[in-house]
């Protein structure tokens, strides 16, 4: 009898049975992003930050004047009380919120007397590079939460090897910040099946993007409409989130503009009136309606184009709203006479998702295709980053030596006449030692 009891464990105190925890992501409720696998044996976060910092220092060329005259030159004026404002600022169509971000950096440098020219030039770009790295990581995490790891990995590769992203993502352009905020907002956007969505966070980021550049609303209009359509409690979405967030951000930005303009100024209205109703932007050039379809989009997406088109045929329904957003944005900008490559830059991260889906489905041709994609993007990335339009920056290096009064043997400060189109060069932040507060070049 005792042997039977012992065999059946009757009356004995046995340890409770522990159930095995399932490790499958299908059973996990945690909103995590598995970055531990790494890239080339390096943690994805570390690799991305290092990659974008290298990106920053290998882009030594000029793109457009707005890179300086809508951000750093204005920040220089805000901190050091001297500088120059272009006509856009006298007309009140630019907001001070974006330059204020860099002015805070300059103010910290000035306070600790570290405001040397090289720091004034490079530190804002390093900060922008870090923000772009954060956007890259968030894009990877978003696709990881929606698809299996292969799609996330190849989307991440497409994002990093895009020549136009390399060319733009470390510049202090409003378009760059708009793209960064758009990518971050996309991470929190309620895409079907998303585990990372947060309506409050994404709406705040969208509001900030619109403050930085009002045209960000073009990109986000179909996404906002889609969110409203699928939301169960539509009234709460509007009254508890959209209106308070929109009113708060618009109020703060308007207050900042009124302080620095010295008068009541509604930048968003002035921007709309001059650029849309009066079509002042056409003064800087106009293109035919099909330019984005035949040239602009083709150049921006570059060698990714066949992968993007193939990915559009394979993507699931959850990505349909992203494809609609891409087409909508290109169509709306096609209606405007003045067109530039950088205007459609914010939809480029959307395109990378479809490119990643395409690469995954190539199967045996996946790695050869990825290598071809990498090499074909490397050439334009290095050429545009190191050679194309670098003269306007190189000349400021020469002028800086002429304007340096630290050496007693230096001759009297020169007067420089710029015979250049439309503020082609940066100015005070690259030509003076700002903490001396001297107008060294005119």
Secondary structure as the mmCIF struct_conf table of DSSP 4:
data_model
#
loop_
_struct_conf.conf_type_id
_struct_conf.id
_struct_conf.beg_label_comp_id
_struct_conf.beg_label_asym_id
_struct_conf.beg_label_seq_id
_struct_conf.end_label_comp_id
_struct_conf.end_label_asym_id
_struct_conf.end_label_seq_id
HELX_RH_AL_P HELX_RH_AL_P1 UNK A 2 UNK A 8
TURN_TY1_P TURN_TY1_P1 UNK A 9 UNK A 11
HELX_LH_PP_P HELX_LH_PP_P1 UNK A 14 UNK A 22
HELX_RH_3T_P HELX_RH_3T_P1 UNK A 25 UNK A 27
TURN_TY1_P TURN_TY1_P2 UNK A 36 UNK A 37
STRN STRN1 UNK A 39 UNK A 39
TURN_TY1_P TURN_TY1_P3 UNK A 40 UNK A 41
STRN STRN2 UNK A 42 UNK A 42
HELX_RH_AL_P HELX_RH_AL_P2 UNK A 44 UNK A 58
BEND BEND1 UNK A 61 UNK A 61
TURN_TY1_P TURN_TY1_P4 UNK A 65 UNK A 65
HELX_RH_AL_P HELX_RH_AL_P3 UNK A 66 UNK A 67
HELX_RH_PI_P HELX_RH_PI_P1 UNK A 68 UNK A 72
HELX_RH_AL_P HELX_RH_AL_P4 UNK A 73 UNK A 80
BEND BEND2 UNK A 81 UNK A 81
HELX_RH_AL_P HELX_RH_AL_P5 UNK A 87 UNK A 90
TURN_TY1_P TURN_TY1_P5 UNK A 91 UNK A 92
BEND BEND3 UNK A 94 UNK A 94
HELX_RH_AL_P HELX_RH_AL_P6 UNK A 96 UNK A 111
TURN_TY1_P TURN_TY1_P6 UNK A 112 UNK A 113
HELX_RH_AL_P HELX_RH_AL_P7 UNK A 117 UNK A 146
BEND BEND4 UNK A 147 UNK A 147
HELX_RH_AL_P HELX_RH_AL_P8 UNK A 149 UNK A 161
HELX_RH_AL_P HELX_RH_AL_P9 UNK A 163 UNK A 168
TURN_TY1_P TURN_TY1_P7 UNK A 169 UNK A 170
BEND BEND5 UNK A 171 UNK A 171
HELX_RH_AL_P HELX_RH_AL_P10 UNK A 174 UNK A 188
BEND BEND6 UNK A 189 UNK A 189
TURN_TY1_P TURN_TY1_P8 UNK A 192 UNK A 193
BEND BEND7 UNK A 195 UNK A 196
HELX_RH_AL_P HELX_RH_AL_P11 UNK A 199 UNK A 212
TURN_TY1_P TURN_TY1_P9 UNK A 214 UNK A 215
HELX_RH_AL_P HELX_RH_AL_P12 UNK A 216 UNK A 230
BEND BEND8 UNK A 232 UNK A 232
HELX_RH_AL_P HELX_RH_AL_P13 UNK A 234 UNK A 236
HELX_RH_PI_P HELX_RH_PI_P2 UNK A 237 UNK A 242
HELX_RH_AL_P HELX_RH_AL_P14 UNK A 243 UNK A 261
TURN_TY1_P TURN_TY1_P10 UNK A 262 UNK A 262
BEND BEND9 UNK A 263 UNK A 263
HELX_RH_AL_P HELX_RH_AL_P15 UNK A 267 UNK A 272
HELX_RH_PI_P HELX_RH_PI_P3 UNK A 273 UNK A 277
BEND BEND10 UNK A 278 UNK A 278
HELX_RH_3T_P HELX_RH_3T_P2 UNK A 280 UNK A 284
TURN_TY1_P TURN_TY1_P11 UNK A 289 UNK A 290
HELX_RH_AL_P HELX_RH_AL_P16 UNK A 291 UNK A 291
HELX_RH_PI_P HELX_RH_PI_P4 UNK A 292 UNK A 296
HELX_RH_AL_P HELX_RH_AL_P17 UNK A 297 UNK A 301
HELX_RH_3T_P HELX_RH_3T_P3 UNK A 302 UNK A 304
HELX_RH_AL_P HELX_RH_AL_P18 UNK A 305 UNK A 314
HELX_RH_3T_P HELX_RH_3T_P4 UNK A 317 UNK A 319
HELX_RH_AL_P HELX_RH_AL_P19 UNK A 320 UNK A 334
TURN_TY1_P TURN_TY1_P12 UNK A 335 UNK A 335
BEND BEND11 UNK A 336 UNK A 337
HELX_RH_3T_P HELX_RH_3T_P5 UNK A 341 UNK A 347
HELX_RH_AL_P HELX_RH_AL_P20 UNK A 348 UNK A 360
TURN_TY1_P TURN_TY1_P13 UNK A 361 UNK A 362
HELX_RH_3T_P HELX_RH_3T_P6 UNK A 363 UNK A 365
HELX_RH_AL_P HELX_RH_AL_P21 UNK A 366 UNK A 386
TURN_TY1_P TURN_TY1_P14 UNK A 387 UNK A 389
HELX_RH_AL_P HELX_RH_AL_P22 UNK A 391 UNK A 402
TURN_TY1_P TURN_TY1_P15 UNK A 403 UNK A 403
BEND BEND12 UNK A 406 UNK A 407
TURN_TY1_P TURN_TY1_P16 UNK A 408 UNK A 409
BEND BEND13 UNK A 410 UNK A 410
HELX_LH_PP_P HELX_LH_PP_P2 UNK A 411 UNK A 411
BEND BEND14 UNK A 412 UNK A 412
HELX_LH_PP_P HELX_LH_PP_P3 UNK A 413 UNK A 414
BEND BEND15 UNK A 421 UNK A 423
BEND BEND16 UNK A 425 UNK A 425
HELX_RH_AL_P HELX_RH_AL_P23 UNK A 428 UNK A 431
BEND BEND17 UNK A 432 UNK A 432
HELX_RH_3T_P HELX_RH_3T_P7 UNK A 434 UNK A 436
#
